Amino acid sequence: MYSETIELTYSHQDLGALNEFGLMCLFGSLHSKALVRGLSTTVEDIRDAHGRQLYPAYFHTHLRVPTGCELESFGAWKPVQAGVEVRRFGKCYLDSTYVIKPGSGVEAGATALTAEDVQSGKYPTMRGNNLFIVDVCEDASVARQLAVPDAGTVASLDAVKEKPAAIQRVKDVARNATVSAERAWPLSTTESIAYAVVPGRDVAVGHAMIFARFAQVMDYAEHAFFTEQLGLELGDEERAGYRLREREIFYLSNAYAGDTIDVAVRAAVAEVMDGGERRLVVETEYRLYRRSNLELLAVGTAKKEAVNPAARRVFSPLATAAVAPNVCAPL
């Protein structure tokens, strides 16, 4: 496992605690370093046999945050350990696991991260799947075209023994436009939520949107759905008590400066028993479309929990909503 001891700063979390976008970017940076570990190059030097620059694009991520180690517990100016284990499937696919661990004892020289830290369920983790494609900056006409890295431009990686399930799952999601076709969602948008992709804010000039930005677009649409269409009042106290537990995203295409993304949101709220404790859980599904051509860009789901009285007071009434048919919300 490739790991680093890092001091969290404002670049990871703005003025608050560590957030999902910052963590996913941190994981993505470690992934890029692991791909060229031991080489005197960077991820931007990965080429195919034709000399074209390749990019390890994510097509699936699954972030999990346990209740005992929430992102809000990671403050600025404190050391953490973060690591990634990258494996290869075939010539073009990557399968990775990530973990971040609080820095207790890091200053004194903590032991390296291991697979046990990932599997323990004690710390935030992410599963990721990538494929090597021709970089859009290199040749926009072959966007998301699979390509094989040239020998010597990628570090030696262990191979996975079985085909990653995400390779088939992303095909199913693309075909069905949903993560789970059998799931019924009681709440859904009456009209899509629009998100304008602004250069300099959402994308670097000349580049596609970074994978972690999709989670922010989903949260923007979710907030607009809850507040504008359902009329929920979500102030600072309610937002502070609304915690991420999981998010899974399937990336089918990408967005660029000037695009408008239309997001259809569906949600379900339920009280569940967990170890004898009653929890109020909000599950949400998001489908992101490019307005100009109706291309499905990504499909994601999230599981969040209302953990304080203010958040529970807002979301509890939704737990009794009648179940609606499992149909796509209109764009």
Secondary structure, DSSP 4 states (H G I P E B T S, - for coil): -EEEEEE--HHHHTTSS--HHHHHHHHHHHHHHHHTTTSSS-GGG-B-TT--BEEEEEEEEEEE--TTS-GGG--TT-EEEEEEEEEEETTTEEEEEEEEEE-TTTTT-PPPP-HHHHHTSSS-EEEEEEEEEE-TTT-GGGTT-B-PPPTTSS---EEPSS--HHHHHHHHHHHHTSS-TT---SEE-SSPEEEE--BTTTB-TTSPPPTTHHHHHHHHHHHHIIIIIS-----HHHHHTEEEEEEEEEE-S---TT-EEEEEEEEEEEEEEETTEEEEEEEEEEEEEETTT--EEEEEEEEEEE-SHHHHHHHGGGGGPPPPP--PPP-
